[in-house]
Amino acid sequence: MKTVTLIYGDGIGKEVIAAAKAVVEATGADIAWEIQEAGAEAAEKYGQPIDDKVIESIAKNGVALKGPTATPIGKGFRSVNVEIRKRLDLYVNLRPLRSFQGVDCLYPDLNLTIVRENTEGLYTGIEQQVTPDHAEATKIITRGASERIVEYAFQYAQKMGKKKVTAIHKANIMKLTDGLFLNCAKEVAAKYNDIQFNDKIIDAACMDLVLNPASYDVLVAPNLYGDILSDLASALVGGLGVAPGANIGKNAAVFEAVHGSAPDIAGKDLANPTSAILSAAMMLKHLGYSQAGEKVEAAVAQAFAHGEKTVDLGGNLGCKAFTEAVIKYI
Ligand code: NAI
């Protein structure tokens, strides 16, 4: 039996994580859940959005399934996600995106993966108000973090039979920081003769991804670019409702959808649980329950192929009814 830390989070987190939990349980995988609270609702209840015991639980179990946690904009506490990722050194943010038959989208045969650096870049939280009219943020790029994320991207490409890795940067403007990232990427790429490598400037990559996404396979990017590209690329395959993800480190992994707490639809049974369900399928595979993970992915694909869809995808099912459909195919 494996114990997994379960964090419902805020907003639609309660709905989509309940859905993912039910689907995992339907596979029969032997999992015990250790429930922990984090996010804006936890902050209201306990005075802080995340407690040490949440981090300790994830560190002890090595695996968590997490719902989205809300972060106040322009004020208030720091992101729970940044805290978890930094404290547990979850340096990889892995976001595989694929289209499904039955889901209307721009590119019906798309399959690409974004590998986002998760610990530094512009997400260090080091900011200062120099004067009331002048604020600064510190962007940190290190050789160590750049090399290990690009290594991960190439190893992932090899493992998954992918053909190409593209490094995303803005080294024409940020010559030192993004320049270092790009140089590290080139050096690591030279060791992998079996995988093609190229690089692309972030703005050009955004346009190219929309017009010509089939020319990408695995994209590796510093933190902010990877974050933006993930939402953009999710729109190519049906939107944030179908975009799973994982934060992976040497000793722990936290599985969570790309989307946020979606306060506009929270509590209305309108959330698409697919991203959370597919994140849970990634978790099952990570835990060694590969067949259960594949069963979940196949059940989601079957549900879509039979026209069972949530409202965001043009269907008429609520979160609960769609979850029941997936469980039916399991
Ligand atoms: P969001 O991802 O929550 O929502 C963006 C839009 O997509 C909304 O219109 C929402 O209704 C829709 N959407 C998102 N997930 C959906 C789903 N599963 N099914 C159907 N529609 C879905 O982004 P937003 O509004 O910018 O952020 C809301 C809060 O979430 C913020 O406090 C933000 O900090 C937090 N957030 C948390 C993340 C995490 O915990 N990993 C990731 C992104 C945002």
Boltz pocket constraint, residues with backbone or C-beta under 6 A from the ligand:
constraints:
  - pocket:
      binder: B
      contacts: [[A, 12], [A, 16], [A, 67], [A, 68], [A, 69], [A, 70], [A, 71], [A, 72], [A, 81], [A, 240], [A, 241], [A, 256], [A, 257], [A, 258], [A, 259], [A, 260], [A, 261], [A, 262], [A, 263], [A, 264], [A, 265], [A, 270], [A, 271], [A, 272], [A, 273], [A, 274], [A, 275], [A, 312]]
      max_distance: 6.0
